[in-house]
Amino acid sequence: MRKLVGLMMVSGLVLLAGVAFAGDTNTVTVSANVVGTCMFDSATSTLAFGALDPTSGSDVSTSTSTTFWCTKNAPYSITDDDGEHELVANQNRMENTTTAGEFIPYSFSYNPTSGNGSGRTTPITLTISGTVTLQITRMWLPVATQIPWCSR
């Protein structure tokens, strides 16, 4: 009797195992397309020239930096729109904060100008540089304070 009960138990397990393995298979292919993108870490940057003294005899240059990241291997190219007060391409100018309609031209550059991203965890530092030249600054002195240039 013991043999018969043991045989029935083994037969039951074999039947259950057969049911468990009776299913079919399906292969699922998974794919995705990662869209290349670039994002600045900050929405604004400030290029502060400070006090412009036309009597100093030298141009005023300054720089600032910001960071951004691009998707891994995504190409990027940095461009600018010549600022809010431009008249023609590549002639940047800033407006006087106390006298509307008065402007001081300045040059503007940045580095790097292009490259490929390395992913979100590898930010890229963008250095932004600008210069106001002495010649340009002199033009903006009030008439009463302009210094005559003469040679002896």
Sequence and secondary structure as in RCSB ss.txt:
>XXXX:A:sequence
MRKLVGLMMVSGLVLLAGVAFAGDTNTVTVSANVVGTCMFDSATSTLAFGALDPTSGSDVSTSTSTTFWCTKNAP
YSITDDDGEHELVANQNRMENTTTAGEFIPYSFSYNPTSGNGSGRTTPITLTISGTVTLQITRMWLPVATQIPWC
SR
>XXXX:A:secstr
 HHHHHHHHHHHHHHHHHHHT                EEESSS          TTSSS EEEEEEEEEEE TT E
EE      TT SSTT EEEE SSSTT EEEEEEEEE  EEE   TTS EEEEEEEEE HHHHHHTS GGG     
  
